[in-house]
Amino acid sequence: MESDWKKGSAYQGVTPAMPTPLLEGENLEVDPPKKLVQSFRALWSDSVKAEGTSRVTWEIEKVGNDSCKLIVTHDQLRDGANPELYGGWPMILSGLKTLLETGGLLTTPASLLYAPAA
């Protein structure tokens, strides 16, 4: 993700494997380290581009003295929205967890499942 992470600023979801961003949006609410609300527009295919913009909320809640819980809510999707918009969240979140635990860069080929050929 590329952004300055300020309210009202743009962000793009980029990957070295793709010449163009996979998604884009605006940071609607920024309250570190507790909450980030973003508009979300998928760009990896014409069918998801046609779905327009939805919203993703990232919230971190403290659990006990040394743990936390990440809650991700993807809403403002139309009824019957393309499943490509929400079907990949388990893999994305699993990859995020691994990145945080290892600090290493990840390649997540399944995240590129719907991306056009480079």
N, C-alpha and C positions, 0 to 999 in steps of 0.2 A: 504494500500500500504506500502510496506517495501522497503526502499532505503536510501542511504545517500544523495541523490539528487544532486550529482555532475556530471558534464559532463563526459560521458564515463562509468558511473557506472550502474550496473544492478538494476532492480526493480522487485518486484513480487506483484501481486494482491492476497491477502490472505483474508480469512474470517474464523472466529472461527467455522463455520458450516462445513467446508471442511478440510479434512486432507492434501490436496495438493493445491498448488496455482491454481487460475483460469486463470491467465495470467502472462506474463513476458515480459521483454524488456530491452532496454537500454535508458538511458537519453542522447539524442543526442545534445540537446542545453538547457542550463540552464541559464536564465537571470532573477533572482528574482527582483522584484515581477511581471515582465511583461510577461515573456514567458517561456514555457517549451515545448520542442519537444521530443517525445519518440517513439521508435520503439514499436510495439504492436504485441504480439503473443498470441492468445487465446489457452487455454489448457483444457477447460472443456469437450470437446468431440473429438473423432477421426476426425469427419468431419470438425471441425473448426481448428484443428491442421494441417490438410492437406492444409488449405488455406495459410499457411505460415505467413510471417511478413508484417504488414502494418505500418502506421505512424499516431500518434495522436499529434496534436498541441493544446496547451492550451495557450490562450492569454488573458490578463486582460487589458482593456482600461478604463481610467478614464472618468467618466461622471459627469460633473458639479464639485462641490466642495466636495461632500460627498458620491458619489456613484461610482460604477464601473460596467463594463459589461464583462462577461466571454464569450469568443468565443472559441468553441471547433471544430476543423476540423479533421475528420478521413479520411485519403486519402491513396493512394497507394494500394487500394483494386483492385483486378482483376474484370473485367466485369463479372457480374453474381455471384459475391461472395455470400457466405452463409449469409442469412439475420440475422443469430444469431450474426454476427460480428458487426452489426450497429443498430439492432432493439431495443436494450436496453438502448441507450443513454438518451432518455428522463427521464427514471426512475432513472438512475444513477445520472444525473444532478439535478433532483428534490431532491434526497436523500442528495446530497452534499449541496444543498442550505439549507435544513433543519438542517443538521449537523452544518453548519456555524452559523445559526441563534440560535440554541438551545445549542450547545456544547455537546449534548448528543450522546452516541453511538446509531447507528441505526441498525435495522435488516431489510433487504430488501429481503423478500423471493423470489420475482420475479427475482432478480438478480441471483438466483440459479436455475432458471427454466431449464437451459440446463446442469447443473452440474450432474455428475454421482452420484448415491446414495452413501452415506458415508458408 
